[in-house]
Amino acid sequence: MYHGAGLSRFPLTTTLSVRNTDPERAITLRSVRYYDTDGELTRRFLEEPRRLGPLGTADFVVQEHDVSGGTGANFIVDWSADRPVSQPVIESVMIGTRSGQGISFTSRGQPIEREPE
């Protein structure tokens, strides 16, 4: 995040949280990918699919000192379920402190709709 006259950066720790909101059924996280400001893949957070039980949560952290994503970094979360489930809540929390000042904010995920090929 930029601050001041826009010339200084204020690095933030980012936590991506994926919450299964279904009280009865599991979902599967197939992939969690992190992209930089230019849209280039920077990191894959999962080596293999991860099951989230009913009301389960998974967190993925990008440390404050990791500036590989730049100021316009993005996550893409690919998930599935074997039966209809309620939509998971996917959001990020960014937080940082420096010189007695703290900054924090959240960002809610948006579904990516694709046309059939």
C-alpha positions, 0 to 999 in steps of 0.5 A: 500500500502506498502512503504519503505523497504516494512515493513510500510503501507501507508493507502489509501482512495479508491473510486470505481466509476461505470459510466453508459456510455450509453446516452439513457438507464439505467443500474441496479447495482444488487450488489457491494461487497468488498473482502479482500486479502484472497478473503473473503467477507468483505462488501456489499455496496448495500442493494437493486438494484440501478438504474443508469440513462443514463450517471449516476455515483455511487461512493462507498468509503472505508475510509483510516482507514478501513484496513479490505480489506488488500493490495489485496482487490477487488470489484465485481460489478454485473450489468444488463440492460433490453436491450443492453447498452454500457459497464459501466466504472468501476474503482477505485481511491486510494489516501492518504497523510501523512507527506507532501507526497501524493500517488494516482493511478487508477485501471480499472475494468475487466469483469469476464467471467464465463462458463455456468454451 
